[in-house]
Amino acid sequence: MQHKDVFIILADDDEDDRLFFEDAFDELKINTKVSTFKDGLELMNYLNQEDSILPKILFLDLNMPKKSGIECLTEIKKVDRLKDIAIVIYSTSASEEDIENTFVLGANVYIKKPNNFKKLKKVLSNVVTINWQYQTSGLNKDNFLLRL
């Protein structure tokens, strides 16, 4: 029996972070297809195409040029076709203000970028194997910040 790949998108302006992210999924034994975008504008241009394949999970960096993660999140939640995408904030910031803002705007999970590859693989594995139906049915701030 063949399992369908989980389509994942990462929008992050840091090239090293994009490469580590892709490498982590390559090493994980999870069927995924990963696409990356280098800024929020590139991401939104893709998502707003009528024929674009939508991800099951979108990892969104907050601090990006051209269009920030907050701007992308706000736009995504206003579009019927996009609003059900599971959104994981993936940022170096651990500020309470960023966490609170993204929770209120409708992100599903907040992750502070791990500082080593082993932790990155663990957190990505945890996120992909979350029961998203449960996670998105009633947003709960206790489940929002994913800590390792």
FENMO-V539867 format. One record per run of one state. SS is the DSSP state (helix for helix, strand for strand, loop for the rest). FROM is the first residue (numbers start at 0). LEN is the number of residues. Records with the same first field share a line. If there is no record, write none. Layout:
BEGIN
SS = FROM-LEN + FROM-LEN
END
This chain:
BEGIN
loop = 0-5 + 11-3 + 27-4 + 37-2 + 47-9 + 60-8 + 78-7 + 91-4 + 105-3 + 112-4 + 128-3 + 137-3 + 145-3
strand = 5-6 + 31-6 + 56-4 + 85-6 + 108-4 + 144-1
helix = 14-13 + 39-8 + 68-10 + 95-10 + 116-12 + 131-6 + 140-4
END
